[in-house]
Amino acid sequence: MNNPRKVQMHNSPNMRSGASLDQRGAGFCRQLQLFAVCALFLGPLLLLMAGTALAVPTMWGTDEDTGHLVKIENYDSTPFVTDYGRLSINDGGTIRPFPDTDTEESGVFTDIESFTLNDQGVAFMVGNSTVAFAGGGTFSGPHLYSLRIFNGDGTEAVLADDGAASSGYNAVESIGAISGNDDNPINGIDFDPISGSLFGVIENSNRDDLVVIDPVTAAVTEIETSMDGTNDIEDIQFDKQGNLYLIDDDGGESEDILHLAVLDRSGATPTLQSIRVVNNTGDDHRIESLAWDFQNDRLIGFSDASNSLFQLNTASDGFTDLGGVQFNDIEGIDFVPTPTGLPVPEPSTALLLCLGLMALAIGRRNLRRRSS
């Protein structure tokens, strides 16, 4: 005869050993479903956060003659330029207009000759002249600065200002004076898409040096001094495979020459494996800045001589003139280095979104349990 009490104990929730395995399996499946829901919604939402990719990405840069930040859209058809006004500088918490660093030379204002963007939409630039404010700070040149172009959610962080930087919207932040380069000017910088390192090129008595710049401390590590065949490298640019292009103005004495450098990244510090000429443009176009369109695999340069954008051939001589851009001396241009030309959401933003979606899914599941 069965004991009813024992039967009741055997069938109590804490004693259902036979059913517990199924319950744990069902619980595990529910957790997988939550993660699947998170993954399902996270991808599209992150894309929405970053915006919608255009047929050609947007280009950003700085004009040395005026100190203005510029945005260039539709670069390959009819370039459309948005002037964001004069840059400002954060002087220890006080926002000041970026000053004219050479009042005797009309062709030099900020002396910012290099500009690049990382994949999160933060711009890095080097001002070669010292900036000093009476009663304020001193920023010894060459000096590494940063400017957030995009917020973490992909929206623009910059606003249109005027030629006097009256609103102080677009204030660059000081990272530090470039150290370890004997105070020689930095003519070009770019991030290596393979290693993530910030490379730069330095003038060195009619020969140019290739260096790596620490984006946190601004300290320089030399990669190659007096590169063969170089005379006046104006800018550098990586493609998405990690090939490095360098545009040589030869001091304005002869044709602009495009070099291709190959790096050896097998060691702790990269080395220059080879450098060769891939494009003799045929004239002195004074090409002073380069940018790589990661979406369409194109190398774009800015010509000081014609105030135009050029699409440069990377395996033969020549170029295609893409049209004028209303500014005279854009010393630095770049695209966001991603396949869409849009910034990658910051990890913290993506994590918060994922956690929020998981919390919503868990809350919905608990609500269903209570209602049932």
Summary of the structure (lengths in Angstrom):
residues: 372
radius of gyration: 27.1
end to end distance: 36.9
largest distance: 110.5
contacts: 1208
relative contact order: 0.15
helix: 19%
strand: 38%
